[in-house]
Amino acid sequence: MRLMEEIARQKDGDRDEEVVSIGGGLPQHVKVVIVGYALTSKKIKSFLQPKLEGLARNKGILFVAIDQSRPLSDQGPFDIVLHKLSGREWGQILEDYRKMHPEVTVLDPPDAIQHVHNRQYMLQDVADLNLSDAYGKVGVPRQLVIKKDPSSIPDAVSKAGLMLPLVAKPLLVDGSAKSHQHSLAYDQYSLQKLEPPLVLQEFVNHGGVLFKVYIVGEAIKVVRRFSLPDVSKRELSKNAGVFRFPRVSCAAASADDADLDPCVAELPPRPLLERLARELRRRLGLRLFNLDIIREHGTRDRFYVIDINYFPGYGKMPEYEHIFTDFLLSLGQSKYKKRC
């Protein structure tokens, strides 16, 4: 349905109070938040589900598709632009749009997104933060960037002092399936079989459980996922080669209802996660992202962030419809208060 068909009246471009037909019922006076979205077809299917759109309409939020064949400034007006498209051209379009329309909230800035699309820099802010308090310590696994020449990897690993096994991840996160294909290398010889550019991370035993921490503005939601099993010294001495596996946090089933060892399954302390999320929102300049976190096996308070994903699969997050619409509404109300 066209935007002008959705909005029955508009006051000179100022949507302080518009008459909007909601859910096909009688018009109601609401302060409409118009969200222009530019998403891949896969993202539209997983994110813009009927329940989300219905709840959004009831709250006065309208999702409007952005036509990529037309200039962005000719479309709208928008209160919020929600996007997840790749490519420099699209990034430049958004940057130009932000400069021309500072009143529009773009979720999120392209330059901030690019930062977490490169695994060389992705975890740097977590490492710099070096978060440690009464609730625990959060760090990152030791890692090494290899940009070319696989034959040099064993020597580079030895010089860096990294311990086997090592998780190998593609350097760039470009949205392709290949960028999420990970490998576990058990021995020095197998390292030469890897394909740079990549990042090598020390594998940290974590009881086969990963915590996926979804962040939507100031809201935080944590779910458990099954992960790779621990690797003992005996297994390490017996195994050789490269074991390839898909992105663990997406491929694995939920572990929320599984019968797990409480020491393994216990969620990270809420105050620790809130502080971590608050700091990373500020440092990364992002409001829509998730953290993949593991707890070092045998500890209760030693955590590692192993990946950061921009605009993750929120459709898999419990109650995402309510959390996301409340977030969009808060952004719209904040803008309205500023205009007043």
Backbone hydrogen bonds, N-H to C=O, Kabsch-Sander energy under -0.5 kcal/mol:
donor,donor_aa,acceptor,acceptor_aa,energy
5,E,2,R,-0.6
6,E,2,R,-1.4
7,I,3,L,-2.3
8,A,6,E,-0.7
8,A,19,V,-2.1
9,R,19,V,-0.6
11,K,14,D,-0.7
12,D,10,Q,-1.3
14,D,11,K,-3.5
15,R,13,G,-0.7
16,D,14,D,-1.0
18,E,30,V,-1.8
20,V,18,E,-0.7
20,V,28,Q,-1.6
21,S,6,E,-0.9
22,I,20,V,-0.7
22,I,26,L,-0.5
23,G,21,S,-0.6
25,G,22,I,-2.2
28,Q,20,V,-1.8
30,V,18,E,-1.6
30,V,28,Q,-0.8
32,V,30,V,-0.9
33,V,60,G,-2.7
34,I,32,V,-0.6
35,V,33,V,-0.6
35,V,62,L,-3.3
36,G,34,I,-0.7
36,G,80,I,-2.7
37,Y,64,V,-2.4
38,A,82,L,-2.4
40,T,84,K,-0.6
44,I,40,T,-2.6
45,K,41,S,-2.0
46,S,42,K,-1.9
47,F,43,K,-2.7
48,L,43,K,-0.6
48,L,44,I,-1.3
49,Q,47,F,-2.3
52,L,49,Q,-0.6
53,E,49,Q,-2.2
54,G,50,P,-2.8
55,L,51,K,-2.2
56,A,52,L,-2.5
57,R,53,E,-2.3
58,N,54,G,-1.9
59,K,55,L,-1.1
59,K,56,A,-0.6
60,G,57,R,-1.2
61,I,56,A,-3.1
62,L,33,V,-2.5
64,V,35,V,-3.0
64,V,62,L,-0.5
66,I,37,Y,-2.6
68,Q,66,I,-0.8
70,R,67,D,-1.6
74,D,71,P,-1.1
75,Q,72,L,-1.7
79,D,34,I,-2.7
80,I,34,I,-1.9
81,V,105,T,-2.8
82,L,36,G,-3.2
82,L,80,I,-0.5
83,H,81,V,-0.5
83,H,107,L,-1.7
84,K,38,A,-2.4
91,G,87,G,-1.8
92,Q,88,R,-2.5
93,I,89,E,-2.1
94,L,90,W,-2.3
95,E,91,G,-2.1
96,D,92,Q,-2.6
97,Y,93,I,-2.1
98,R,94,L,-2.6
99,K,95,E,-1.7
100,M,96,D,-1.9
101,H,97,Y,-2.5
104,V,101,H,-1.9
105,T,79,D,-2.4
106,V,104,V,-0.7
107,L,81,V,-3.1
107,L,105,T,-0.6
108,D,106,V,-0.7
113,I,109,P,-1.9
114,Q,110,P,-2.4
115,H,111,D,-1.1
116,V,112,A,-0.9
116,V,113,I,-0.8
117,H,113,I,-0.6
117,H,114,Q,-0.9
118,N,115,H,-0.7
119,R,117,H,-0.5
119,R,171,L,-3.2
121,Y,118,N,-1.4
122,M,118,N,-1.9
124,Q,121,Y,-1.6
125,D,121,Y,-0.5
127,A,123,L,-2.3
128,D,124,Q,-2.9
129,L,125,D,-1.8
130,N,126,V,-1.8
131,L,138,V,-0.5
133,D,136,G,-2.5
136,G,133,D,-1.2
137,K,301,D,-2.9
138,V,131,L,-2.9
139,G,303,F,-2.4
144,L,200,L,-2.1
146,I,198,L,-2.9
152,S,149,D,-1.7
153,I,150,P,-1.4
156,A,152,S,-2.2
157,V,153,I,-2.7
158,S,154,P,-2.2
159,K,155,D,-2.5
160,A,156,A,-2.0
161,G,157,V,-0.9
161,G,158,S,-0.6
162,L,157,V,-1.7
166,L,185,A,-2.0
167,V,201,Q,-3.4
168,A,166,L,-0.5
168,A,183,S,-3.0
169,K,167,V,-0.5
169,K,199,V,-2.7
171,L,197,P,-1.6
173,V,117,H,-3.3
174,D,172,L,-0.7
180,H,177,A,-1.3
181,Q,178,K,-1.7
182,H,180,H,-0.7
182,H,245,F,-2.2
183,S,168,A,-1.9
184,L,243,F,-2.7
185,A,166,L,-2.9
185,A,183,S,-0.5
186,Y,184,L,-0.5
186,Y,241,G,-2.2
191,L,187,D,-0.8
191,L,188,Q,-0.9
192,Q,189,Y,-1.4
193,K,190,S,-1.8
194,L,191,L,-1.5
198,L,146,I,-3.0
199,V,169,K,-3.1
200,L,144,L,-3.1
201,Q,167,V,-3.0
201,Q,199,V,-0.5
202,E,142,R,-2.4
203,F,165,P,-2.1
205,N,203,F,-0.6
209,V,206,H,-1.3
210,L,225,R,-3.3
211,F,293,I,-3.4
212,K,210,L,-0.6
212,K,223,V,-2.9
213,V,211,F,-0.7
213,V,291,L,-3.0
214,Y,212,K,-0.8
214,Y,221,K,-3.2
215,I,289,F,-2.4
216,V,219,A,-2.1
217,G,287,R,-2.9
219,A,216,V,-2.2
221,K,214,Y,-2.2
223,V,212,K,-2.0
225,R,210,L,-2.8
226,F,253,A,-1.8
227,S,208,G,-2.8
232,S,230,D,-0.5
236,L,232,S,-2.4
237,S,233,K,-1.9
238,K,234,R,-1.3
239,N,235,E,-2.7
243,F,184,L,-2.6
244,R,242,V,-0.6
245,F,182,H,-3.1
250,C,247,R,-0.8
251,A,247,R,-2.3
252,A,248,V,-2.3
255,A,224,R,-1.8
256,D,224,R,-0.5
258,A,255,A,-0.9
260,L,258,A,-1.4
264,V,261,D,-1.6
265,A,261,D,-2.7
266,E,262,P,-1.9
273,L,269,P,-2.0
274,E,270,R,-2.7
275,R,271,P,-2.0
276,L,272,L,-2.3
277,A,273,L,-3.0
278,R,274,E,-2.2
279,E,275,R,-2.3
280,L,276,L,-2.4
281,R,277,A,-2.5
282,R,278,R,-1.5
283,R,279,E,-2.6
284,L,280,L,-3.0
285,G,281,R,-1.5
289,F,215,I,-1.5
289,F,287,R,-0.5
290,N,309,N,-2.1
291,L,213,V,-2.2
292,D,307,D,-2.5
293,I,211,F,-2.9
293,I,291,L,-0.7
294,I,304,Y,-2.5
296,E,302,R,-2.6
297,H,205,N,-3.2
299,T,296,E,-1.9
303,F,137,K,-3.0
303,F,301,D,-0.6
304,Y,294,I,-2.6
305,V,139,G,-2.6
306,I,292,D,-2.9
306,I,304,Y,-0.6
307,D,292,D,-0.9
309,N,290,N,-2.2
311,F,288,L,-2.4
314,Y,312,P,-2.1
316,K,313,G,-2.0
317,M,314,Y,-2.0
320,Y,317,M,-1.6
323,I,319,E,-2.1
324,F,320,Y,-2.9
325,T,321,E,-2.1
326,D,322,H,-2.1
327,F,323,I,-1.7
328,L,324,F,-2.5
329,L,325,T,-2.5
330,S,326,D,-2.2
331,L,327,F,-1.9
332,G,328,L,-2.2
333,Q,329,L,-2.8
334,S,330,S,-2.0
335,K,331,L,-1.9
336,Y,332,G,-2.0
337,K,333,Q,-2.3
338,K,334,S,-1.6
339,R,335,K,-1.8
340,C,336,Y,-1.6
